[in-house]
Amino acid sequence: MAAPYATDPAHPRGRLYAEEESAFRSPFQRDRDRIIHASAFRRLKHKTQVFIEHEGDYFRTRLTHSIEVAQVARTVAAALDLNVELTEAVALAHDLGHTPFGHTGEEALNALMQPYGGFDHNAQALHIVTNLERHYAEWDGLNLTWESLEGIAKHNGPVTGEIPYALEAYNARHDLELHTHASAEAQAAALADDIAYNNHDLHDGLRAELFSTDELAELPILKDCFGRVDAKYPGLNYYRRRHEALRRFFGVLVEDVINISRQNITDLSPRNVQDIRDAGRMMVQFSPALWSDLKVIRQFLFERMYRAPRVVEMRVVVTKMINELFAFFLENTDELPKQWRKDVADAPDQTALSRIVADYIAGMTDRFAIQQHKRLIGGADVPPGVIDGN
């Protein structure tokens, strides 16, 4: 039975466009299903986290990452007596707005879009599910519930200061109360994202040989995990040893979030979901001690993986690719697909046109961006073997 502070599927806050609900699926199950069937969700298969797709089929993609996030989010939600379906829907949608080529692609597109309002992948995810998915007869977007949209919009907590244009435009039509925290379900999805990428980036960095198992075994949290594996399985081969240690690391993160979040909720004694939103702080979070240790691990990953020389080399290549594609489509809008032509024709100014081009490029997969660049602009292929993941 769900807790009183869980989001009640029997009383959702509605959809922008009223529609008859399903007789056999809850509103949040229906949201989850619409996200899974969305074109943007399928494209996550060929969008990457850190490494570019051609660098090896072992590394995580945005799709496999989203599935891992959803798995962790469901576990945390169930342990905290939350609504699991809403948590899963938000988790599956959280990365829909990412560009090709991981964070490098986003940084390149954001720089290009500075004269036109910038680019933010969280706002883009909301833009996709409220506008760019155009398959239904009666509306643009997926017409998700208010609760799912809130969770996408507030992935990083309350939205304060300058609001990204894509988020601001929708919020003017359908107030998502951006100044408050999100539901506990959305908070669980956000923390699951942190857990998943901290764990799998260590896996992928090892696979790419950007650092060694011995280096990993000296980091906070991991040192104890390796110690427990060595005590239980002396002489275990290196591959199984590191997998067992990282499995324990994963478990430590999940257990910490569940334990500290339970305590936070007990201390607050929320009577309903609104009390969670109005708490003024995150209810679902890591303990201060573990968060301190995680910052050390994240700094290690930044230095040894995200800014490794071989990764930086590829960043230069794909940044140039994004820059050239953006300039090309601005000058040659007739090369955009037919379904984009009406938007182009209706664009009142350069800002609107630039945002259309940004939407198109952001939706590309790694492989499609590489193919389009080669077809339309030419030049050398992306250099093979920058990271050998096979």
C-alpha positions, 0 to 999 in steps of 0.5 A: 500500500502506498504511503500518504505522501505518495502520488495517488494515481486515482487523483492525478492533476490532469493533462493539458488536453482532457481525455478519457482515461484507460479502463485498465491502466493507471494514468502513470502507467499510460504515461510510461507506455507513451514514453516507451513508444515515443520516437525520441525514446527509440533514438536513445539506442544510438545516442551515447553517454561519453563515448561515440557510438562507433567506438564500441558496442560495449559502452552505455548508450542513452537507452541502456542508461535510461533502462538502468535508471528506471530499474534503480528508481523502481527499487527506491520507489518501492522501498519508500512506498511511493508510486512506482509507475510514476517514478518509472515514467519520469526515469525513462523520460529524463534523457529524451532531450539529450543531443547526439555525442553526449554532453559534448554535443549539448555544450556545442549546441548550447554555445551556438544557441546563446544568441537565441536563448541557449540549449538545455537538455532537461527543457528539451526533454519537456519540449519533446514530450509536449510538442515535438512528438507529433503522432496524435490526432488531437494534440502535439506531444504525448499529453502526459500527466501534470505529475510526469511533466513536473518530474521531467521539468524539475529533474535537478530540483526547483527551477529558479533564475532564468528559465530555459525558453522551451520550459518557460513557453510550456509553463505559461500554458500549463503551470508546473509550479517550477519554484517548488521541489518535485514529488518524491517519485520524481526525486527518486528518479533523479537520484537513480540517475546519479546512482546509475551513471556513477556506477556505469561510468566506472565500468565503461572507463575500465573497459576503455582502459582509461584507468586501472582496477588498482586505481579504482580500488583506492577510491572512497567507498570502492576501497571497502568494496574491493576489500570485502570481495578479496576477503570473501573470494581470495585469488578471484580473477581480475575481471570477476573481482572488479565486477563483484566490487562494482556490484557492491558499490552499486548496492551501497549507493542504493541502500544509502539513498533508501536509508537517508530518505526514510529518515528524512521522510520520518523527520518531516512526517508528510501528510500528502505529496504537497508536503514533500513539494513544500519541504524546502529541501530534497527528501530523497538524497544521499547521506552527507558522508556518502555524498562527500565520498562520491564527489571524490569519485566524480572528480576522478572520473572527470579527470581520468575519463571525461577529460582523458586525452583520447576523449578530448580528441573526439570532443574536438571532432564532434564539436566541429561536426555540430557547428558545421551542421548547424550553420548548414541547416540555417542556410539550407532549410530546404534540406530539413525533412518535409515534416519540418517545412511548415515550421520553417515557413511559419518561423517569424524571425531568426530566433525561431528558425534557429530553434527549429534547427536546434530541435532537428540536430538535437534529435539526431543520433550519433550515427545519423549526425555523422552520416548527414555531416558526411553527405551534406558537408563532406570531409574526413570520416570520424577517426576510428579507434580513438577508444577501442571498445571491442 
